[in-house]
Amino acid sequence: MRRRPRAADNGDDWLLTYADVITLLLAFFVMLLTITDVNEGKMEALKEALSENITKGEVNTPLKDIETMVENAFALKGASEFTEVEINQDGISIELNNVLMYPSGQATLSGNALDIIESLGRSIQPYIKDHYEIWIEGHTDDIPIHTEKFDSNWELSSIRAINIVQALLAQGIDANQLVAVGFADSRPKKTDLVLTQQEQRNMNRRVVIHIKRVY
């Protein structure tokens, strides 16, 4: 009795199922977007999520373009080693060490720092219209301050953030997109490294600029 030949196994069949599921999800999200209030920030976030899941790699988006512009601006000014730039779920975070920004106990931007912030403002200004906000956070260490200019670290961190806002305003950034916040020493930077007290204080003296998508 002759046996019926078995069908050959195709190890790539799951790819067809996966592609069908992704296509259906994409169609579903497109349908949702067409019946709701479309926001460019939402569109960008959706594009990033879908593209990364489909391609399993980096994809060019407006947010990625901004990150590249920021990194290039810092590199041209020789400030890369004093800065950290990363994309997160809210937008882009830019951390600047106070060694680069201000003399100790002062809130006036150093000459080099002002040049760097102005370059940053010129670089991102064309890219952040309409659907982005810029939050500037000032952070200090835990050493109390009480001078003629600053009664506390709250005042010092706030004025430092405000001075960066003013520098960005001078480069054409819309005032409605800017927010200045001073946190003093209330939000120390978290790390897994074993640091001395002085190293921790040096790390916590910083300014953080958040370029946030507005949904």
Salt bridges, closest charged atoms under 4 A:
GLU40 OE1 - HIS131 ND1 3.66
GLU44 OE2 - ARG213 NH1 3.72
GLU48 OE1 - ARG213 NH1 3.12
GLU58 OE2 - LYS64 NZ 3.58
GLU67 OE1 - LYS64 NZ 2.80
GLU84 OE2 - LYS189 NZ 3.29
GLU95 OE2 - LYS189 NZ 2.68
ASP115 OD2 - LYS77 NZ 3.11
GLU137 OE1 - HIS139 NE2 2.97
GLU137 OE2 - HIS210 NE2 3.19
ASP141 OD2 - ARG205 NH1 2.45
ASP142 OD1 - ARG201 NE 2.74
ASP151 OD1 - HIS146 ND1 2.70
